[in-house]
């Protein structure tokens, strides 16, 4: 159940939400192939970009406390037909005072292909609660594609994270030399970490990558000389200290 860094979240395990910009129609399907590095104007189409983030499926933007860094995964589409490869420049526009860092701001894609870039956005300390728009632009000579998302600042939260998909399931019997003990958790804003206690003893912590709507914990627990009944207690924390708890009991046969 180990979570990979999101992608924010492409395959759930991100997250992640995907907000796709308005795609342009593919131009010049009948045109002649152009040379590498862009081709002729008869085969080129406006690029598309989308943003996946760490918030939730079907939602745009990411929750963060003022001053926290949020990662955004930018997916760039090259909608060309019968062209060579093209290089796209990608930029992220943010409100005044916000900082944007991109380890890589260009990407070269073949006709009809796509690829990812990361952008990291941080709000100023003391930023008021609200939605702050971000604009992503993928450009090349003669054409540009845009996408929009937001950075959501909050300062209060009274809702505890939810936990689900606990393993081993409550009341189950397991066997073998070890058992995978795990759980998933989500929050209305963001999960910070999950702790595992086996038979009341602290065992492991999963720290969520970045600012994550959903987080997962997975721990391989040895069952040698551990026959009989046992309990697993999971505690999930959000960034403002709210705690959600889920406990299961299982038997080692």
Buried (B, 14 or more C-beta within 10 A) or exposed (E): BEBEBBBBBBEBBBBBBBBEBEBEEBBBEEBEBBEEEBBBBBBBBBBBBBBBBBBBEEBBBBBBBBEBEBBBBBBBBBBBBBBBBBEBEBBBEBEEEBEBEBEEBEBEBBBBBBBBBBBBBBBEEEBEEEEBEBBBBBBBEEBBBBBBBBBBBBEEBEEBBBBEEBBBEEEBEBEEEEBBBBBBBBBBBBBBBBBBBBEEEEBBEBEBBBBBBBBBBBBEBEBEEBEEEBEBBBBBBBBBEBEBEBEBBBBBE
